[in-house]
Amino acid sequence: MVLRHLASIALLPFVVTIVVPFSIARSNGIALRLTNNVVLIVLGAIALAIGLTLFVASLAHFASRGRGTLAPWDPPRKLVVSGPYRFVRNPMISGVVFVLIAEALLLGSKAHGWWAVLFAIINIIYIPLVEEPMLRDRFGDDYTDYCRHVPRLLPRLRPWTR
């Protein structure tokens, strides 16, 4: 299971949060060092903490409750509706977006900010068109009920309970 998770992390979030941002920095001549703007550093640190917390909590619930990984080729075998999934249906994507925003803030980079926006838009399109129909097919009425109560991207203020 650990190797399955490491492979999925290496191929998906690692590419999105490390490889692509490094490439953006390189192609735009952006130095990989903290900005001098203290406000951006504080906001970036907050965004990074939120992003990593969401991502790690989501990954842990996929492994322990869903018995699968974040990768589309090795998805959870059970519907995960606990932990951060009680507030929002896609906390892992939200976590990655927060990490990308943190990178843009910490580097003071508009190019990295645009990458965060593009990644969010891609997922805003992909999730309802591709991912959600597959989840409805796999989990049926349980997933449909879950969708009625838990928003896709903007979290609820109170956790949903069945």
DRENGUMI-943313 format. One record per residue: residue in one letter; x, y, z of N, C-alpha, C in turn. Coordinates in steps of 0.05 Angstrom, whole numbers, plus 5000, padded with zeros to 4 digits. Last residue first. Layout:
BEGIN
AXYZXYZXYZ;...
END
This chain:
BEGIN
R451852315162449752155150447352125168;T453952985167453752715179451452565166;W458253495148455953335141456153065156;P460654035188461053775175458453635170;R459454715170459154495190459454235175;L460554995125461555095150461454885172;R462954675065460854735084462054845109;P467654915015466854755038464354855053;L467354894947467255074970466154934994;L466954424914469554564919469554754942;R462054124921464254024905466954164913;P458454034984459154174959461754074947;V454153535006456853645009457653774982;H448953354994449553485020452253615022;R448753124944446553304952447253464977;C453152774946453253014929451053214936;Y450952364979453252524988453452784973;D447252164943446352284968448552464979;T450751964904448752164896447752314921;Y453451574933454951804923452952034916;D449251214944450751334966452251584957;D447551054893445851234909447351364932;G453950924865451050934863449751144880;F459350814860458250824887455250864888;R460650794805461950614824460450594850;D457551194780457450914770458450714791;R459251634810456451554810456051264801;L464651634794463951584822461051504825;M464051774740465251514747464651444776;P461752284744460152064732461351794739;E466152554771463652504785461952294771;E470352574731470652434756467952364769;V468152854685469552594683469452444710;L465353334696465053194670466052914669;P466653514747463853444741463553294715;I472553524740471153384762468253324755;Y474153854696474553564696472753424716;I472954394711471754274687471853964688;I475754474757472954554756471454434732;N480854314739479254134757476354214759;I482154754707482254484696480554294713;I481955164746479955154723479854874711;A486355024778483655034789481555014767;F490555094741490054824753487254814765;L489955644731489555454710489055174721;V491255854782488655904770488055704748;A496555674787494555594807491755624796;W498855944744498855654744496755544764;W498356464762496756384739496756084736;G502056444804499256494810497456414787;H506656384775505756164792502856194800;A506756894752506656664735505756414750;K507357224796504757234782504556984764;S510557104856510657044827507857044815;G512757084907511857334896511657324866;L513756614932515756704912515156984901;L509356584965511956574976514156664957;L505056604926505456814947508256824958;A505956134897505856394883506356624903;E505755754938508155784922508256064909;A500355824954502555874973505155914958;I497755644909497455924917499756004936;L499255104912500055264889499855564895;V496754964960499654944958500655114935;F491355044945492555204966495555194966;V491054634907490654914898491855094920;V491654184941493654244920493454534910;G486854234971489554244983491754314964;S483054164931483154414946485854454959;I484153634920484653834899484754114912;M482653424969485353374959486053584938;P477253534976479153674993482053644983;N472053504947474753484934476853624951;R467453574976467853324962470653294951;V467653815043467853875015468553615000;F466453615094466153905089466053965059;R467553095097465053175108464453465102;Y472653035079470552975060467753035071;P476053065123475553315107473353275086;G472552535154474752725155474052975139;S468652155106469452235133471752435131;V467251895060465552125068466252215096;V469051495009470251635032468551885037;L467050874986466451164986467451285012;K472150404972469850484987469450784985;R476650374942474550174937471950234951;P480050924911478950794934476750594927;P483750754849482050924866481150774891;D488250714812488050564837486350704857;W488051064770488450784763488350604788;P487651564793485351464779485651164773;A490551624859490951584830488451464817;L490151624912489051864898489151824868;T488350944931490151174930488751404915;G484750544980485850604954487650844955;R481250485024482950265015483850304986;G478150865049477450785022479050555011;R480450905101477550865098476850755070;S486050945093484950795116481950725112;A486951215044488350965050486850805072;F483651655046483551485023484751215030;H485451885094482751775093482351595068;A490552055078490251865100487451735099;L489152425038490652185031490351975053;S486652815070485252675049486552415041;A490852975103488452865115486852705094;V494453185064495252955081492752825093;F491253605042492353395025492953145042;L490053935086487953815070488953575055;T495354075102493553935120491253795105;L497354335057498554085065496753925084;G493754785056493954595033495154325042;I494755035105492054945098492254725077;A500255155099499354995121496554875116;L500055485054501555235053500655045075;A497055925073496055765050497455495049;I500756105112498056015120496855835098;A505056245079505456035100502755925109;G502756645049503656405036504056175056;L501857035088499556915074500356655060;V507257125101505357035122502956905108;I509257305051510457065065508556955086;L506257755041506057525023507157275036;V508158065084505358005082504957755064;V513558135071512857985095509957905094;N517058105013514458205023513458035047;N521157864989521858045011519358155025;T520057164974519757444968520657614993;L524756624976522456774987522457064979;R526856344914527456444941524956604950;L528356194858526856024877527756104905;A527256704810528956584830527356424850;I525056644745524156704773526056554792;G525156604690527356724704526756804733;N521356304665520756584669522956734685;S523255784665522655914639522056214641;R523855694720526155684702525655834676;A518655724739520755904750523055924730;I516255314710515255594707517455784716;S519154874730519354944702518355234697;F517254894783520154924777520555004748;P511754794774512655054785515655104780;V512154254752511154474736511954744748;V514653984797515753974771514854214754;I511154114843514054144843515154174814;T505654054836506654254856509654294856;V504953684794503353934795504654144813;V508353264808508653394782507353674783;F506253134858509053214856509553364830;P500952964848501453214862504353314859;L502652494808500552694806501252954821;L507052154816506152214789504052434787;A508052134870510152214853509152294825;I503151944889504052214897506152304877;S503051434866500951624858501751904866;A507651214891507451234862505451434853;L506051234945508451384936508451414906;H501750874944501351164951503651324941;R504250394931502150494914501650794919;L507750344975508850384948506750494929;V503950255015505750495017506850554989;M501749765000500050005000501750255000;
END
